[in-house]
Amino acid sequence: MLKKTLLGLTLVLLFPLPAMALPTITCHCFTDRSYDPSRPAAADPYFLASIQNTFFAAVFDIDKKSIVKKKQKGTAMEDLWVAYWVADKSGLSPEVLLQARQEKNNWREVLDTSGLSAESLGAPFFRILASANSDPFLDRAVVDELFARYQLLEPAELEAVRQSGASNPELIIATLISTRTGQAVERIYQEVKVGNTTWGELLDGAKIDLVEMQKEVSALLKLTAG
């Protein structure tokens, strides 16, 4: 056993893999996938990820499984939002854009020579792209513009919940719950944020079933099979 271990270490030292060839793998193998009243927050990470994936797949009209696979291989959700938004606006391939992002320091470097304008990308997105350290805010700009496109929230309500600190998945799940319960999105988010409730508890109370999440999101976006 010792000899095998030493041999393995020797091979690693002799043939090291380039750092750039090793993607950062993010595990999306959630242990808890259903609401348990005795552990009300246990499945919240799964609910947030799954509902965001479903929303993403619906707005970009792609297979949800393909997004999950990309995330499992290490592609950040933030980069997926940007790549598919730019692809949707420009006709470029999201795969090409994601590959280019791996080879550049940030999205600004990727898109600087693309010739895409504020008119094609959307003024809010383009304005953030032109600023320093834009990457942490680009995915948020994409989701905000999608919310505007589908008229999911009034601008003031969207701004309020963002100012409260809601991330993309939190914004999406709170809006979904709001449409079922009639409660304000910001209030829903704040209740979870301060620990008064959990996303699982709210989904359960609103009778939102993840098995039917595709239909729930389609109804939210007012999409039909036709």
SULPESUL-V845031 format. One record per backbone hydrogen bond with DSSP energy under -0.5 kcal/mol. NH is the residue of the N-H (numbers start at 0). CO is the residue of the C=O. Records with the same first field share a line. If there is no record, write none. Layout:
NH = CO, CO
This chain:
4 = 0
5 = 1
6 = 2
7 = 3
8 = 4
9 = 5
10 = 6
11 = 7
12 = 8
13 = 9
14 = 10
20 = 17
21 = 18
22 = 20
24 = 22
25 = 23, 70
26 = 24
29 = 27
32 = 30
35 = 38
38 = 35
39 = 36
41 = 38
43 = 40
46 = 42
47 = 43
48 = 44
49 = 45
50 = 46
51 = 47
52 = 48
53 = 49
54 = 50
55 = 51
56 = 52
57 = 53
58 = 54
59 = 55
60 = 56, 57
61 = 56
65 = 62
66 = 62
67 = 63
68 = 64
69 = 65
70 = 66
71 = 67
72 = 68
73 = 70
74 = 69
79 = 75
80 = 76
81 = 77
82 = 78
83 = 79
84 = 80
85 = 81
86 = 82
87 = 83
88 = 84
89 = 85
90 = 86
96 = 92
97 = 93
98 = 94
99 = 95
100 = 96
101 = 97
102 = 98, 99
103 = 99, 100
109 = 105
110 = 106
111 = 107
113 = 110
120 = 116
121 = 117
125 = 121
126 = 122
127 = 123
128 = 124
129 = 125
130 = 127
133 = 130
136 = 133
137 = 133, 134
138 = 134
140 = 136
141 = 137
142 = 138
143 = 139
144 = 140
145 = 141
146 = 142
147 = 143
148 = 144
149 = 145
150 = 147
151 = 146
157 = 153
158 = 154
159 = 155
160 = 156
161 = 157
162 = 158
163 = 159
164 = 161
165 = 160
170 = 166
171 = 167
172 = 168
173 = 169
174 = 170
175 = 171
176 = 172
177 = 173
178 = 174
179 = 175
180 = 176
181 = 177
187 = 183
188 = 184
189 = 185
190 = 186
191 = 187
192 = 188
193 = 189
194 = 191
195 = 190
196 = 190
201 = 197
202 = 198
203 = 199
204 = 200
205 = 201
206 = 203
207 = 202
208 = 206
209 = 207
211 = 208
212 = 209
215 = 211
216 = 212
217 = 213
218 = 214
219 = 215
220 = 216
221 = 217
222 = 217
